[in-house]
Amino acid sequence: MPNAALHDRIGKEASAALIEALRRHAEPLPPPERVDAFGASFDRFGDARVVLLGEATHGTSEFYRARAAITRRLVERHGFTIVAVEADWPDAAQIDDYVRHQAPRPRRGDSFVRFPTWMWRNVEVLEFADWMRGHNASLDEDCRASFHGLDVYSLSESIHAVLAYLDTVDPEAAGNARRRYGCLTPWQDEPAHYGRAVVHGGRPSCEDRAVAQLHELLTHRLEYLHGDGEAWFDAVQNARIVRAAERYYRAMYRSSTESWNLRDRHMFETLQALLTHRGDGAKAVVWAHNSHVGNAAATAMGWQGEFNIGELCRMAYGEEAVSIGFGTDTGTVAAASDWGADMQIKTVRSARADSYEHAFRSTGLARTLTDWRRKPNLAGLLREPCSSAP
């Protein structure tokens, strides 16, 4: 038999074996609208420290409803108190203030404008926020579940948040902060222009000033903590974002790998800060795209030098970190043809024949959970490069 034909036959046999194994181990799930029954299928992950919930596309209603059902179960039954999402910290703070019955934090402009409006300003997130607010209503403040953004893009709002905090607690320090951030404020509405000016225009960077301001807040932590620990933590996180955003917008013009890694490292460090802030035993649910919550080391991302929050969580927490990816290759999605363009309803493309997504769909099962922990044979099949299905 010619080598090409032999290789093709072996590939088809391997694909058939994979599909059969996936079919055998798949556990049927009810619709996510049956919140309690759907969430109960994920009780097995209740002992984790971090549960990362993915999505194959940002604009898919079913993914949001599924994540909400799982998260509700983990919060209600298993003591999770942190919901951390792929959004900017000051934007998510508006939801956090609402769900924890807090006074609104000051803002400079509109919220949720960096990401497409349908990504977080949608009915599924509103319904979940309403549920969190109701869940928290009868709990002590320290026990309430919180909602936070992990991302790095909020340069303008984060500068404003730091200055607003210092204006309240230490006006002299606020003046110093304004002088430091004055290097960045001309660019705060178009921070990508700052990165281009530094990398290609020879403009001095503002890195030292952003670092100095964060250091100043940390140096005075004992003094500021006597007032309002939550407000100080919020200000420090915003100062960390200013430092990270300054680096990110420069990295954009040097390397896509460098900027990706900087962003995911910041998201991971924000998650760690939240876990530390909430105290011993704190547990978190993360909502982000599959490309962030999976293990980058097992994909082409890792092969080209990229890491992600899922990989960093696995390294830090071992089996106490659980990543759950979501996939489909049918239906419609809210999307746009270009960043910032108008929303359209688009048809999801079918999965490639040489992808794992296609293998899962080839089982013929509509809605399932496949848990390959402690299943070495299945895990072994899933570690191999995927061949075309028969």
C-alpha positions as CSV (number, residue, x, y, z in Angstrom):
1,M,0.0,0.0,0.0
2,P,1.4,3.5,-0.9
3,N,2.6,5.5,2.1
4,A,-0.1,8.2,1.5
5,A,-2.9,5.7,1.5
6,L,-1.6,4.0,4.6
7,H,-1.3,7.3,6.4
8,D,-4.9,8.2,5.4
9,R,-6.2,4.8,6.6
10,I,-4.5,5.1,9.9
11,G,-5.8,8.7,10.3
12,K,-9.4,7.6,9.7
13,E,-9.1,4.7,12.1
14,A,-7.7,7.0,14.8
15,S,-10.5,9.5,14.2
16,A,-13.1,6.8,14.4
17,A,-11.6,5.6,17.7
18,L,-11.6,9.2,19.1
19,I,-15.2,9.8,18.1
20,E,-16.3,6.5,19.6
21,A,-14.4,7.3,22.9
22,L,-16.0,10.8,23.0
23,R,-19.4,9.3,22.5
24,R,-18.9,6.7,25.2
25,H,-17.7,9.2,27.8
26,A,-20.0,12.1,27.0
27,E,-22.6,12.9,29.7
28,P,-25.8,14.4,28.4
29,L,-26.8,17.9,29.7
30,P,-30.2,19.5,30.1
31,P,-30.8,22.9,28.5
32,P,-29.1,25.7,30.6
33,E,-32.6,27.2,31.1
34,R,-33.1,24.4,33.6
35,V,-30.6,26.2,35.8
36,D,-30.6,23.9,38.8
37,A,-30.4,20.7,36.8
38,F,-27.7,22.1,34.4
39,G,-25.6,23.5,37.2
40,A,-25.8,20.2,39.2
41,S,-23.8,18.5,36.5
42,F,-20.9,20.6,37.5
43,D,-20.9,19.9,41.3
44,R,-17.9,17.7,40.8
45,F,-15.8,20.8,40.3
46,G,-16.9,22.4,43.6
47,D,-13.7,21.6,45.4
48,A,-11.6,23.6,42.9
49,R,-9.9,26.9,43.8
50,V,-10.4,28.3,40.3
51,V,-12.9,27.2,37.7
52,L,-12.4,28.8,34.3
53,L,-15.4,28.8,31.9
54,G,-14.7,29.4,28.3
55,E,-16.6,30.3,25.1
56,A,-15.9,29.6,21.5
57,T,-17.4,32.9,20.5
58,H,-18.2,36.1,22.5
59,G,-21.6,36.7,21.1
60,T,-23.4,33.5,21.8
61,S,-26.4,33.7,24.2
62,E,-26.2,30.0,25.1
63,F,-22.6,30.3,26.3
64,Y,-23.6,33.1,28.7
65,R,-26.6,31.2,30.0
66,A,-24.5,28.1,30.5
67,R,-21.8,30.0,32.4
68,A,-24.4,31.8,34.5
69,A,-26.0,28.4,35.5
70,I,-22.7,26.8,36.4
71,T,-21.5,29.9,38.3
72,R,-24.8,30.2,40.3
73,R,-24.4,26.6,41.4
74,L,-20.7,27.1,42.4
75,V,-21.6,30.3,44.4
76,E,-24.8,28.8,46.1
77,R,-23.5,25.4,46.9
78,H,-19.7,25.4,46.9
79,G,-18.6,28.7,48.4
80,F,-17.3,30.6,45.4
81,T,-17.3,34.3,46.0
82,I,-15.4,35.8,43.1
83,V,-16.6,36.1,39.5
84,A,-13.8,37.5,37.3
85,V,-14.5,38.2,33.6
86,E,-12.6,39.2,30.4
87,A,-13.6,42.8,30.8
88,D,-12.0,46.0,32.1
89,W,-11.8,46.6,35.9
90,P,-13.6,50.0,36.0
91,D,-16.5,48.7,33.8
92,A,-17.0,45.6,35.8
93,A,-16.9,47.7,39.0
94,Q,-20.3,49.1,38.0
95,I,-21.7,45.7,38.1
96,D,-19.8,44.8,41.3
97,D,-21.2,47.9,43.0
98,Y,-24.7,46.9,42.0
99,V,-24.5,43.2,43.0
100,R,-22.8,44.0,46.3
101,H,-25.2,46.8,47.2
102,Q,-22.4,49.5,47.2
103,A,-22.4,53.1,46.3
104,P,-21.3,53.6,42.6
105,R,-17.6,54.3,42.1
106,P,-16.7,57.5,40.1
107,R,-16.3,57.3,36.4
108,R,-14.9,59.6,33.7
109,G,-17.0,58.3,30.7
110,D,-19.3,55.6,29.5
111,S,-18.8,52.0,30.5
112,F,-18.2,48.9,28.3
113,V,-17.0,50.8,25.2
114,R,-13.7,49.1,24.6
115,F,-15.3,45.7,23.9
116,P,-18.4,45.2,21.6
117,T,-21.5,46.3,23.5
118,W,-23.1,42.8,23.1
119,M,-20.2,41.2,24.9
120,W,-21.2,42.5,28.4
121,R,-24.2,44.8,27.9
122,N,-26.6,42.0,27.1
123,V,-29.7,40.5,28.8
124,E,-27.9,37.4,30.0
125,V,-25.3,39.4,32.0
126,L,-28.1,41.7,33.3
127,E,-30.1,38.7,34.5
128,F,-27.0,37.1,36.2
129,A,-26.2,40.5,37.9
130,D,-29.8,40.6,39.2
131,W,-29.4,37.1,40.5
132,M,-26.1,38.0,42.3
133,R,-27.7,41.1,43.8
134,G,-30.6,39.0,45.2
135,H,-28.2,36.3,46.4
136,N,-26.1,38.9,48.3
137,A,-29.0,40.8,49.8
138,S,-29.2,38.8,53.0
139,L,-25.4,38.1,53.4
140,D,-22.8,40.0,55.5
141,E,-20.6,42.3,53.3
142,D,-17.6,40.0,53.7
143,C,-19.5,37.0,52.4
144,R,-21.1,38.6,49.3
145,A,-20.1,37.3,45.9
146,S,-18.2,40.0,43.8
147,F,-17.9,40.7,40.1
148,H,-14.6,41.9,38.6
149,G,-12.9,42.7,35.3
150,L,-9.4,41.2,34.6
151,D,-8.4,43.1,31.5
152,V,-5.8,45.8,30.8
153,Y,-7.4,48.3,28.4
154,S,-8.9,50.9,30.8
155,L,-6.0,53.4,30.9
156,S,-8.2,56.5,31.0
157,E,-10.8,55.2,33.6
158,S,-8.1,53.7,35.8
159,I,-6.1,57.0,35.9
160,H,-9.4,58.7,36.8
161,A,-10.1,56.2,39.6
162,V,-6.7,56.5,41.2
163,L,-6.9,60.3,41.2
164,A,-10.5,60.3,42.5
165,Y,-9.4,58.0,45.4
166,L,-6.4,60.1,46.4
167,D,-8.5,63.4,46.1
168,T,-10.6,61.9,48.9
169,V,-7.9,60.4,51.2
170,D,-4.8,62.4,50.5
171,P,-5.0,65.6,48.4
172,E,-1.3,66.2,48.5
173,A,-0.7,62.7,47.1
174,A,-3.3,63.3,44.5
175,G,-1.4,66.3,43.2
176,N,1.8,64.2,42.9
177,A,-0.2,61.5,41.1
178,R,-1.5,64.1,38.6
179,R,2.0,65.2,37.8
180,R,3.1,61.6,37.3
181,Y,0.1,60.6,35.2
182,G,0.4,63.9,33.2
183,C,2.8,62.0,31.0
184,L,0.0,59.7,29.9
185,T,-3.1,61.8,30.1
186,P,-2.7,63.4,26.7
187,W,-2.9,59.9,25.2
188,Q,-5.5,58.4,27.6
189,D,-8.4,58.5,25.0
190,E,-6.2,56.9,22.3
191,P,-3.5,55.0,24.1
192,A,-2.5,53.1,21.0
193,H,-1.2,56.4,19.7
194,Y,1.1,56.6,22.8
195,G,2.6,53.2,22.0
196,R,3.3,54.2,18.4
197,A,4.8,57.5,19.5
198,V,7.2,55.8,21.9
199,V,8.2,52.8,19.7
200,H,8.3,54.5,16.3
201,G,8.4,58.2,17.1
202,G,11.2,58.3,19.7
203,R,9.1,59.7,22.5
204,P,10.3,58.9,26.0
205,S,8.1,56.3,27.7
206,C,6.0,57.0,30.8
207,E,6.8,53.6,32.4
208,D,8.9,54.9,35.4
209,R,6.1,57.4,36.4
210,A,3.4,54.7,36.2
211,V,5.6,52.3,38.3
212,A,6.4,55.1,40.8
213,Q,2.7,55.9,41.3
214,L,1.8,52.2,42.0
215,H,4.8,52.1,44.4
216,E,3.5,55.2,46.2
217,L,0.1,53.6,46.8
218,L,1.7,50.4,48.1
219,T,4.1,52.3,50.4
220,H,1.2,54.1,52.1
221,R,-1.0,51.0,52.3
222,L,-1.1,50.8,56.1
223,E,-2.1,54.5,56.4
224,Y,-4.8,54.2,53.7
225,L,-6.1,50.8,54.9
226,H,-7.2,52.4,58.2
227,G,-9.8,54.3,56.2
228,D,-11.5,52.0,53.7
229,G,-9.7,48.8,52.7
230,E,-12.0,48.1,49.7
231,A,-11.4,51.6,48.3
232,W,-7.7,51.2,48.7
233,F,-7.7,47.8,47.0
234,D,-9.7,49.3,44.1
235,A,-7.2,52.2,43.7
236,V,-4.2,49.8,43.8
237,Q,-5.8,47.6,41.1
238,N,-6.4,50.6,38.9
239,A,-2.8,51.8,39.4
240,R,-1.6,48.3,38.4
241,I,-3.7,48.6,35.3
242,V,-2.1,51.9,34.4
243,R,1.3,50.3,34.7
244,A,0.3,47.3,32.7
245,A,-1.6,49.3,30.0
246,E,1.4,51.6,29.5
247,R,3.5,48.5,28.8
248,Y,0.8,46.8,26.7
249,Y,0.4,49.7,24.3
250,R,4.1,49.8,23.7
251,A,4.3,46.1,23.3
252,M,1.6,46.2,20.6
253,Y,4.1,47.8,18.2
254,R,6.9,45.3,19.0
255,S,5.4,41.9,19.1
256,S,1.9,40.3,19.1
257,T,3.3,37.5,21.3
258,E,4.7,40.0,23.8
259,S,1.5,42.0,24.0
260,W,-0.6,38.8,24.4
261,N,1.6,37.5,27.2
262,L,1.6,40.8,29.0
263,R,-2.2,40.9,28.8
264,D,-2.7,37.4,30.1
265,R,-0.1,37.8,32.8
266,H,-1.9,40.9,34.0
267,M,-5.3,39.0,34.1
268,F,-3.7,36.2,36.0
269,E,-2.0,38.5,38.5
270,T,-5.4,40.3,39.0
271,L,-7.0,37.0,39.7
272,Q,-4.3,36.2,42.3
273,A,-4.8,39.6,43.9
274,L,-8.5,39.0,44.2
275,L,-8.0,35.6,45.8
276,T,-5.6,37.1,48.3
277,H,-7.8,40.0,49.0
278,R,-10.8,37.8,49.8
279,G,-8.8,35.8,52.3
280,D,-8.1,32.1,53.0
281,G,-10.3,29.7,51.2
282,A,-11.5,32.2,48.6
283,K,-12.5,30.6,45.3
284,A,-13.1,32.1,41.9
285,V,-15.0,31.5,38.6
286,V,-13.4,33.0,35.5
287,W,-15.4,33.9,32.3
288,A,-13.2,34.3,29.2
289,H,-12.7,33.1,25.7
290,N,-11.5,29.5,25.2
291,S,-8.2,31.0,23.9
292,H,-7.5,32.4,27.4
293,V,-8.8,29.6,29.7
294,G,-7.4,26.6,27.9
295,N,-3.8,25.4,28.5
296,A,-1.8,27.3,25.9
297,A,1.1,24.9,26.3
298,A,-1.0,22.2,24.6
299,T,-1.8,24.3,21.5
300,A,-0.1,26.2,18.7
301,M,-0.2,29.2,21.0
302,G,2.4,27.6,23.3
303,W,4.5,26.4,20.4
304,Q,4.9,30.1,19.3
305,G,5.8,31.3,22.7
306,E,2.4,32.5,24.0
307,F,0.9,31.6,27.4
308,N,-2.5,32.3,28.9
309,I,-4.4,32.6,32.1
310,G,-5.5,28.9,31.9
311,E,-1.9,27.7,31.7
312,L,-0.7,30.0,34.5
313,C,-3.6,28.8,36.7
314,R,-2.6,25.2,36.1
315,M,1.0,26.0,37.0
316,A,0.0,27.8,40.2
317,Y,-2.9,25.7,41.4
318,G,-2.5,22.3,39.8
319,E,-5.6,20.1,40.0
320,E,-7.3,22.9,42.0
321,A,-7.6,24.7,38.7
322,V,-10.3,23.4,36.3
323,S,-10.7,24.7,32.7
324,I,-14.1,24.0,31.0
325,G,-14.2,24.9,27.3
326,F,-17.4,25.5,25.4
327,G,-17.8,24.6,21.7
328,T,-20.2,24.4,18.9
329,D,-20.2,24.6,15.1
330,T,-23.9,25.4,14.4
331,G,-26.3,28.3,14.9
332,T,-25.9,32.1,14.8
333,V,-23.7,34.6,16.7
334,A,-23.7,38.3,17.4
335,A,-20.6,39.6,15.7
336,A,-19.1,42.4,13.5
337,S,-17.0,42.4,10.3
338,D,-14.5,44.7,11.9
339,W,-13.6,46.0,15.4
340,G,-16.0,48.8,16.3
341,A,-18.4,48.0,13.4
342,D,-22.1,47.5,13.9
343,M,-23.4,44.3,15.3
344,Q,-24.7,41.7,12.8
345,I,-26.2,38.2,13.3
346,K,-23.8,35.9,11.5
347,T,-24.0,32.1,10.9
348,V,-21.4,30.1,12.7
349,R,-19.0,28.3,10.4
350,S,-18.8,24.5,10.6
351,A,-15.8,23.1,12.3
352,R,-12.8,22.0,10.2
353,A,-12.8,18.2,9.5
354,D,-9.3,17.9,11.1
355,S,-10.3,19.6,14.4
356,Y,-11.4,18.3,17.8
357,E,-14.5,20.4,17.5
358,H,-15.5,18.3,14.5
359,A,-14.8,15.1,16.4
360,F,-17.1,16.2,19.3
361,R,-19.8,17.2,16.8
362,S,-19.4,13.8,15.0
363,T,-20.6,12.0,18.1
364,G,-24.2,13.1,17.1
365,L,-24.9,14.2,20.7
366,A,-26.4,17.7,21.0
367,R,-25.4,18.9,24.5
368,T,-22.9,17.1,26.6
369,L,-20.1,17.4,29.2
370,T,-16.9,15.4,28.6
371,D,-14.8,15.1,31.7
372,W,-11.5,13.4,31.0
373,R,-9.9,13.8,34.4
374,R,-8.8,10.4,35.7
375,K,-9.6,8.9,32.4
376,P,-6.1,8.2,31.0
377,N,-7.2,6.4,27.8
378,L,-9.5,9.3,26.7
379,A,-6.9,11.9,27.8
380,G,-4.3,10.1,25.7
381,L,-6.5,10.2,22.6
382,L,-7.1,13.9,23.1
383,R,-3.3,14.7,23.5
384,E,-2.6,13.5,19.9
385,P,-2.8,15.8,16.9
386,C,-6.3,15.5,15.4
387,S,-6.7,13.8,12.0
388,S,-9.5,14.1,9.5
389,A,-12.6,12.3,10.6
390,P,-14.0,9.6,8.2
